[in-house]
Amino acid sequence: MELDKVRSALSAAVFAIEGSPREGQIEMAEAVANALSDRHHLLVQAGTGTGKSLAYLVPALVHGKKVLVATATLALQRQLVERDLPRVKDALEKELKRSISFAVYKGVGNYLCLQKMNADDGTADSEVLVDISSLEKDARRLREWAAKPGISGDRDDAPDVDRRVWLANSTSGRECVGADECRFGSECFAVNAKAKAQTADIVVTNHTLLAIEIVDSHPILPDRDAVILDEAHEFMDRTTQAVTEELNSGRVARAANMVRRHMPGKLADAFVKAAEGFADAMDEYGQDYRTRSDEERKLSELPTALAAPVRKIKEAAEAVIAFISADSEIVNPDSLADRARVKGAVNEVKTTAQKMMRMGESQVLWYEPTFSTLYLAPLAVSHVLRENLFTQTPVIATSATLTVGKSFDPIARSLGILTSATTEEESEEKDSAIDPSNVQMLDVGSPFDFANQGMLYLPKDLPEPGRDGPSKEALVELGELIDAAGGRTLALFSSWRGVEMADEHLRRVLAELPIAIITQRRGDSVGALVERFANDPTSILLGTMSLWQGVDVPGPSCTLVAIDRIPFPRPDDPVMSARAAEADAAGGSGFMQVSLPRAALLLAQGTGRLIRSVDDRGVVAILDSRIVNKRYGSILLNSMPPLWRTSDGKTVKESLTRLHQQFSS
């Protein structure tokens, strides 16, 4: 790919959005172009303000072949297809002298299922809607929308309806009968979205869908010549979540209800009985669990009390599936679709039960008391990513935070690019289309002047945080900082306990000040919270892990980002603790190889909420003295934007007060 062509196209795109040239953006675009042309992998850290979206979209379009872009968040997915690509489309078509196209593709469950919506008899999912007037109103609104010509059928474009209403009118990929067997196949929203994506130059999707395809080695997404992973620091966790199996009594009962409606008789009765036995066993286990500590969530095998009920579910499910598979007399399309949904739901339960019974050393099993659910996750996904992603196509992985202590090695290992492969394994990989070890690593920095735009406040004398949440001294310090800033604070906590303690303390000490306190509660919409915070410049927003990333509030509403503690994985996190234990057992250090890199990336993300534009000014305060008093603190500090550092609280509070006065006047 000619770099002059890429530079010229990037210049046209930047001009189209009324932007200005940025050195880091140009450097990144050239590196992406080289990776696409030479077919090697690229890890590129692009700090806030680089404009990394255009830095990969432009060379991808100049490349002229199909490129898949996978993002971690819905917000970025929307930004790409609703803002970035439409704004530069005309300019790039003129520059490249050809038409360009882009599409978004999501999982089947994100689209309305017309067959399910128009089924004559109620499905198991729709039973829940009966006799609840508010849900019936939502269902009617959804049906009216579905009848309009030219709609996408996409949940994001649909009227805002209760989650249960959407579930009753959508289906999962495993339960879908398929376009060829469905009487609505030619009108199917999911099928049409995929068809559009098949012909597009750029397809935008999410990490989860890509992860499922990679792990299952089953094509879900359109063919592509290259993959771009944005927000790549999240990809390993999203992959782990995507392939984590879960089993609870609600899921089993839903499958049992579907079976009873579809095929009443002895097989259905046996499955319902097995489901009820499993529900009773889970209830008893949950009662017994209350006497245990959170660290006991991780299980070395299925508990004795649950092993027999899980086996009975598996056996009953196998009998149902065998009967449905042998029944070839059904020809009615609606009946076929209904049968496919039943088989899909039962097969999912059977597969999960089977995996939990045959759990191996490379898996982690745990019980989650909050949801009364059993989970089974892979201990690592790096080898699967290496074999099924990095040997197939060039991958450009980018994020504002990819390095730990200025090194790309931890992220490269977690993704499977770096590995201690044997010579035999390496020689096998040489036969593949792409050499996974052929990777360039690049940090293009940020156009922001962090040292002059912001301070990093590191109080040395606060007590180390304990397991019971922030110390009294840390809460007092937080209150004084917020008072000095006149509100304008995003306070990030590593636990709900921390959020609750801060809320209680701040409502008391800030009661007489004109500062609105916005506190995140479980289940709150992050977007709505952030919008309230951004629109009230003297408010404060208190929240936990979902606010550490992706919050973009430039300007006077956010001049202080306060972080209660270094976000090390919780001791009771089953997957992270198992990965750390494996590293220790192999002679390494679970803390240095697993816990510290994880904390460093999250801390860098949290710190990155402060400076969002060239005009932003403010302070990041880390109320955890370990970052200055422990040896590992330097690794964490070297992973963050290079803000000016101080431990002088008086200087920091004076600066915040001056900023507040400046914005108020």
Secondary structure, DSSP 4 states (H G I P E B T S, - for coil): --HHHHHHHHHHHHHHTT----HHHHHHHHHHHHHHHHT-EEEEE--TTS-HHHHHHHHHHHH-S-EEEEESSHHHHHIIIIIIHHHHHHHHHHHHTS---EEE---GGGB--HHHHT-SSPPTTGGGGTT-HHHHHHHHHHHHHHTSTT---BTTTS----HHHHHHT---TTT---TTT-TTTTT-HHHHHHHHHHH-SEEEEEHHHHHHHHHHT---SPP-SEEEEETGGGHHHHHHHHT-EEE-HHHHHHHHHHHHHHS-SHHHHHHHHHHHHHHHHHHHHHHHHTTS-GGGGEESS--HHHHHHHHHHHHHHHHHHHHHHH------HHHHHHHHHHHHHHHHHHHHHHHHHT--TTEEEEEETTTTEEEEEES--HHHHHHHTTTTS-EEEEES---BTTBSHHHHHHHTSS----HHHHHHHHTSSS-TT-EEEEE---SS-HHHHEEEE--SSSPPPBTTBS-HHHHHHHHHHHHHHTS-EEEE-SSHHHHHHHHHHHHHHTTTSS--EEE--TT--HHHHHHHHHHSTT-EEEE-GGGSSS----STT-SEEEE-S--PPPTT-HHHHHHHHHHHHTTS-HIIIIIHHHHHHHHHHHHTTS--STT--EEEEE--THHHHSTTHHHHHTTS--PEEE--HHHHHHHHHHHHHHHH-
